[in-house]
């Protein structure tokens, strides 16, 4: 096989590269769109053989799925490049922070566990084998931190299955999604402690799926704060009713994409109608941090560990907004 040409100094394993037909099969994105994302917007950079044929790496496939996630939330393709760069910077910062205090051996062991876990998870899902999936889920939680497990394995597999379009793959995603939602809801219920300060967590309308909201609630919960996750579809204009009844220490809105103009108007009204502090969390909060600076609405950022730290400071009145 002809070796691909590339300007990158990183070694490329030819047997790990995919032709465009396989990328179409894996992602459901047609070749015309893939070429437009490459040529017009510079969002992906496949390698080329000497004959000019495109070859895609697994990183390219992951990028394509990220692009799909952004566009599904109503973000224009012309804006996606900036969002991808910001996401990479956030991920790099999160990885650097997560590595502090961990030995290389610990990180390598964790990576090996996640790699084997992914293969086993995909096999169990492909077979619709819930007992096996339950077994793997328990084993993984016994060996990995909750945040690492969701960020590096469980949710990436969920996104991978979501954006596959072959026969039976939608059923696989639905099976896996239902399994994870049930387990996360169970963990949230067990973690609820009525004597602690309550944080209400809701999603901005039409910006995420239920599992993403539930996992955010699970990762925010700690020994000092109890997180009450409101149902997906909660109307923003009715949140003052809930805040009045529950008297939370703070209301947090999950924003996995930049704020639309109608959301900005709704938040401006909401912050005047509630008696508790209001904050945004998620990548949208990170991307709109400058716009929120100086307003009564706090940005908790987009990285789960950082969100939890900022939330604690926000509740204590020590976070600048």
N, C-alpha and C positions, 0 to 999 in steps of 0.2 A: 504494500500500500504506500502511496505517496505521502511523504511527511508533510504535515501542515506548516505553513509559514506563520510566524508571529513575531511581534516586536518585543514581547515580554521576555525577561531574563529567567523566569521561572520555568522549570522543566515541564513538558507536557507529555503525558502518557497517551499515545495514540489510541490504545484500546479503551480509554475512558471517554473519548470524544464521540459525539452523536451526530449523525447526519440530520438535515432539516426535517425529513419525513418522520424520524423518531421523536423529535421535539414537538412536532405537530400532534403526534399521537399522545404524548405525555401531557401536553398542556391544553390542547384544544384550540390553540391559536393558529390561524391559517398562515401559509407562507408569505402572502402579500403583506399581512400585518407585521410579521416578524422582520421582513426586509425594510418596511417603513420605520419601525422602531430603531433599526440599525442605521439606515441611511439618513433619514430626515431628522431623527431626534437624538441619535447617538446613545441610546439607552443600553444597547448590548453590543458586544464586539466579538463575534464568532471568529474563530481562526479560519484560514483558507488553505486548501491544498494548492499545489502548483497548477492544478487544472481549474482553480477558482471555485471549487465546491466548499460550501460553508460547513464547519464542524463546530459543535457547541459543547461546552464543558458543563458539568453539573452546576457550577456557579452561575453559568448563563441561564440554565433552566430555573434555578432558584430566583434569579433576577426577573425572569419572565413572569413567574408566579407572583412576585412582589408587584410588578407593574399591573398585573390583572387585579390584584387586591386593591390597589389605589384607584384604578379606573372604575371598578365596581362600586366604589364609594362616591363616584361622581367627580373625581379629580381629572382635569383635562390632561391628556397625554403630554402636552407641551410643558406642564408643570411637574411632571413625574421625575425628571432628571434631578432637579433640586431636592426633591423629597428623598430620592434614593441616596443621594450624597449625604444628606443629614442623617438618614437612618444608619448609614455605614459608620459615620462618626460617633453616633450614639452607641452603636454596638461595640465599636472599638473601645470606647470609654468604659462601657460596662464590663467587657472582658478584662481590661486592665485592672479595674476595681475588684472584680471577682477573684483575680489571681493573687491579690495581696495577701500574704500570710499563708499561701498554699505552696507546697513543694511541687517541683516538676513531676515527681513520681505520682503525687495525688492527682494532678491534672491529667496525666497520661492515663492513669487507671480509670478516671471518670470518663475520659473520651472513649476508651475501649468499651466501657460498660454501655455508653450511649449508642455506639456503633452497632454492637451486637443486639442491643435492645431494639433499634430501628428495624433491623432485618426480621427479628422475631415478631415484632408488632405487626409489620406488614403481612407476614405469613399468617398470623392468627386472624387478621382482618380479612384477608383474601379467602380464608376458609370459613368465615363467619363463626369462629370458634370462641364463644364468650367465656367458657371456663378457662381456656388457655390465656385469653386476654386478661382475665381477672388475676390469674396466677402471675403473669408478667408484670402487671400493674403493681401488685403487692411487692414483688421482688425489687422492682426499680425504686419504689419509695423507701424500701429498707436500706438501699445503698447510695441514693443520691439526694441532695437537697431539693426541696420542693420547687424552688425558683429555677434552679438549673434544669431540673427534669422537664418542666413545662416549656421553658424558653428554648432549650436545645434539642428536645426530642418529641414530647407529646404534641405540642402545637405545630412544629414543622411537619410532622407526619400528617396531621390534620389538614394543614394547608396543601400539602402535596396531593393528598387524596381528593381534596375539594376541587382542584384544578385539573384533574385527569378526566378524560371524556370517553374512554373505551367502554365497551359493553360490560355491564356489571359494576363499574367503578363508582357510579353514583350510589348504588346500593351499599357498597363498601364504606363510602364516606358517611352515609346516613347511619349505618350500624356503629361505626367508630364514634361519630358525633354523639349519638344517643348514649353510648357507653360512658364517654367522658363526662357529659353533662350530669348524668346520674351520680357518678362518683364525686364530682366536684361539689354538687349540691349536698351530698352526704357529708363531706368534709366541712363545708360551711355551716351546716346544721350542728355538727358536733363541736365546732369551734365557738359557737355562740355562747357568750357569757353575759347574763342579764345585768350583772352588777357593774360592768365596765362602761365607759363612755361609748356611745353609739355613733358610728359614721354611716350616713346614708350614701349609697353608691348607685347612681343611675347612668344610663347611656344617653348620649345625644341621639335624637331620632334618626333612624335610617342610616346609621354609621357603622354598626357592628352586628355580629351574630351573637346569640345568647352565650355560647361557650366562652367567647372572648371576654364578655362582661363578667361571667362567673369566675373565670380564672383570675381576672384582675382583683376581684373581691377576695379571693383566697390568698393571693400574694400580698395584699395589703394588711390582712389580719395578723395581729401579733398578740403578745401576752398582755398588752396594756390597752388595746383598742379593739372593740368589736365592730365588725363590718356587716351592715344589713344591706344586701343587694336587692334592689327593686327590680320588678319584672321588666323584661325587654318591652319597649313600647310605652313606657311610662310617660304621659304627657308632661311637658315642662311646665305648662301653665297651672298644673294641679299640684306641683311639688310644694308650694306653700301650705297646702292642706296637710300634707304628710309631715312637714317640718313642725307645724303647729301641734300636731297630735303626738309625735314621737319625741320632739325636743332633742334632736341630735346635736352632737358637739360640732359637726361640720357636715356640709353637703358636698359630695365630690361627684363631678360629672365626667364620665369616661369619654374621651375624644380621640378615637384612633385615626382621625384625618383632620386636616386644617378646618377651621370653622367656616361654615358658609355664612353669607350675610344675614340670612333669616335667623340663624343661630345666635349671631352677635346681638341682634335686636331682642331676641327672647331672653338672653342672659342679662342684658341691661335692665330689663323689666324684673327678671327673677331676683336679682341681687337686692332690689329695693323692696321686695315682697316677703323676704324671709328674715328671721331673726338670728340665724346662725351664719358662720363664715361659709363662703362658697369658693371652691377650687376646681380646677380642671386637671385631669390626669390622662396620660397617653401621649402618643407621638404628636397628635394635634396640639396638645398643650405645649409641647416642646417647640414645635414649629411656630406657634403663635405667642411665644413667651414675651417677645418685645412688644407686641401689640397690647398684651395684658399688663405690662409694667406700668405702675402708677394707678391702676384701677383697683377696685375692691376685690377683684377676682384673682386668686393666686394660681400660678402655674406650678404644678408638682413635678413636671417633667415627664419623660417617656420611658425611663428605665425602671422596672419594678422595685429594685432595691433602693434606688434613689427616691422614688415616689414615697415609699414607706418612711424613709428618713425625713423627707420634707413634710410629710403629713404630720408626723409627730411634732416637728418644730412649728408647723402651722397651728396646730391645736394649742400648743403652749404659748403662742403669740410671738414666736421668735423668727418667723419667716417674713422677709420683706416681700411686699406685693407690688 
